[in-house]
Amino acid sequence: MNKEEIRTIIPHREPMLLVDAVELVEENKALGKYTIKKDEWFLKGHFPNNPVVPGVILCEIMAQSCSLLLVDKIKGKTPYFTGLNNVKFRKKVLPGDVLEIECKLIKEKEPFYFACGNTYVNGKLVVSGEFSFALMDN
């Protein structure tokens, strides 16, 4: 899916739409992609003259990629974070980095969904974690 197709599935919009493309590789597994641009809103104050992508943004990118696995269930709903567990930040992410996000749904108990994700830059793991979210009616 490209960005236009993604916009038809999840409710996020710029500047909070943080997935450029996603490929559904299995029923419960997706590969997302996002390029960190030099003018991202979250880099302006984090940190001046030393821009680093905030960890919470990296978690949001993983969650948005994963929510696209729910293409048949998400219409008319909004995904809300309900938990983050075992999140590990291994390397800093900088402007110009291309993130490759691998995420997998591991359990669902509607309206709750549980997932895990790994994010890579140039094949190196930069963040991993488990997260949950709820799909709530708009």
C-alpha positions as CSV (number, residue, x, y, z in Angstrom):
1,M,0.0,0.0,0.0
2,N,1.2,3.5,-0.7
3,K,0.4,6.6,1.3
4,E,-2.8,7.3,-0.5
5,E,-4.1,3.8,0.2
6,I,-3.0,4.1,3.8
7,R,-5.1,7.3,4.2
8,T,-8.2,5.4,3.2
9,I,-7.6,2.9,6.1
10,I,-6.3,4.7,9.1
11,P,-7.6,8.1,10.4
12,H,-4.1,9.7,10.9
13,R,-3.2,12.7,8.8
14,E,-0.2,14.9,8.4
15,P,1.8,15.6,10.4
16,M,0.8,12.5,12.4
17,L,0.6,10.1,9.5
18,L,3.9,8.3,10.0
19,V,3.8,5.5,7.4
20,D,4.9,6.0,3.8
21,A,4.2,2.4,2.6
22,V,3.2,-1.0,4.0
23,E,3.2,-4.5,2.6
24,L,1.0,-7.1,4.2
25,V,3.2,-10.2,3.9
26,E,1.0,-12.6,5.9
27,E,-2.4,-12.5,7.5
28,N,-0.9,-11.2,10.8
29,K,2.4,-9.6,9.6
30,A,3.2,-6.4,7.9
31,L,6.3,-4.6,6.7
32,G,6.1,-0.8,6.9
33,K,8.4,1.9,5.7
34,Y,9.0,5.5,6.7
35,T,11.7,8.0,5.8
36,I,12.6,10.6,8.5
37,K,12.6,14.0,6.8
38,K,14.9,16.8,8.0
39,D,12.0,19.1,8.6
40,E,9.8,16.8,10.8
41,W,7.9,18.7,13.4
42,F,9.1,16.4,16.2
43,L,12.8,17.2,15.4
44,K,12.5,20.9,15.9
45,G,13.0,20.8,19.6
46,H,14.4,17.3,20.1
47,F,17.2,18.3,20.3
48,P,18.3,21.6,18.8
49,N,21.5,21.2,16.8
50,N,21.4,17.5,17.5
51,P,18.1,16.2,16.0
52,V,17.1,12.7,17.2
53,V,13.7,11.0,16.7
54,P,11.9,10.7,20.0
55,G,11.2,7.2,21.2
56,V,7.5,7.8,21.5
57,I,7.4,8.7,17.8
58,L,9.2,5.4,17.0
59,C,6.5,3.5,18.9
60,E,3.8,5.4,17.1
61,I,5.3,4.5,13.7
62,M,5.3,0.8,14.7
63,A,1.7,1.0,15.9
64,Q,0.5,2.7,12.8
65,S,2.2,0.1,10.6
66,C,0.6,-2.6,12.7
67,S,-2.9,-1.1,12.6
68,L,-2.9,-1.5,8.9
69,L,-3.2,-5.3,9.4
70,L,-6.8,-4.6,10.6
71,V,-7.9,-3.2,7.2
72,D,-11.2,-5.2,7.4
73,K,-12.0,-4.0,11.0
74,I,-10.7,-0.4,11.2
75,K,-13.2,1.4,9.0
76,G,-15.2,3.9,11.1
77,K,-12.9,3.3,14.1
78,T,-9.9,4.9,15.7
79,P,-7.0,2.8,17.1
80,Y,-6.0,4.0,20.6
81,F,-2.8,2.9,22.4
82,T,-3.6,1.0,25.5
83,G,-0.1,-0.2,26.5
84,L,3.6,-0.5,25.7
85,N,5.7,-3.2,27.1
86,N,9.3,-4.3,26.9
87,V,10.3,-1.4,24.6
88,K,14.0,-1.2,23.9
89,F,15.8,1.6,22.1
90,R,19.1,0.3,20.7
91,K,20.3,3.1,18.4
92,K,19.4,6.6,17.8
93,V,17.3,7.5,14.7
94,L,18.3,10.5,12.7
95,P,17.0,12.7,9.8
96,G,17.4,10.9,6.5
97,D,17.1,7.4,8.1
98,V,14.8,5.0,6.3
99,L,12.9,3.0,8.9
100,E,11.8,-0.6,8.0
101,I,9.1,-1.7,10.4
102,E,8.3,-5.4,10.9
103,C,5.2,-5.9,13.0
104,K,2.9,-8.8,13.9
105,L,-0.5,-9.2,15.6
106,I,-0.1,-11.8,18.3
107,K,-3.5,-11.7,20.0
108,E,-6.9,-10.2,19.6
109,K,-9.7,-9.9,22.1
110,E,-12.0,-7.3,20.5
111,P,-11.8,-4.4,20.8
112,F,-8.2,-5.0,22.0
113,Y,-5.3,-6.0,19.8
114,F,-1.8,-7.0,20.9
115,A,1.2,-6.8,18.7
116,C,5.0,-6.8,18.6
117,G,7.3,-4.9,16.4
118,N,10.9,-4.4,15.4
119,T,12.2,-1.3,13.5
120,Y,15.4,-1.4,11.5
121,V,17.7,1.2,9.9
122,N,20.1,-0.3,7.3
123,G,19.4,-3.8,8.6
124,K,20.2,-2.9,12.2
125,L,17.6,-3.1,14.9
126,V,16.9,0.4,16.4
127,V,13.8,-0.3,18.5
128,S,11.7,-3.3,19.5
129,G,8.6,-3.7,21.7
130,E,5.2,-5.0,22.4
131,F,2.1,-2.8,22.3
132,S,-1.6,-3.0,22.5
133,F,-4.4,-0.8,21.2
134,A,-8.2,-0.7,21.2
135,L,-10.3,0.0,18.1
136,M,-13.1,2.3,19.2
137,D,-16.0,3.6,17.2
138,N,-15.6,7.2,15.9
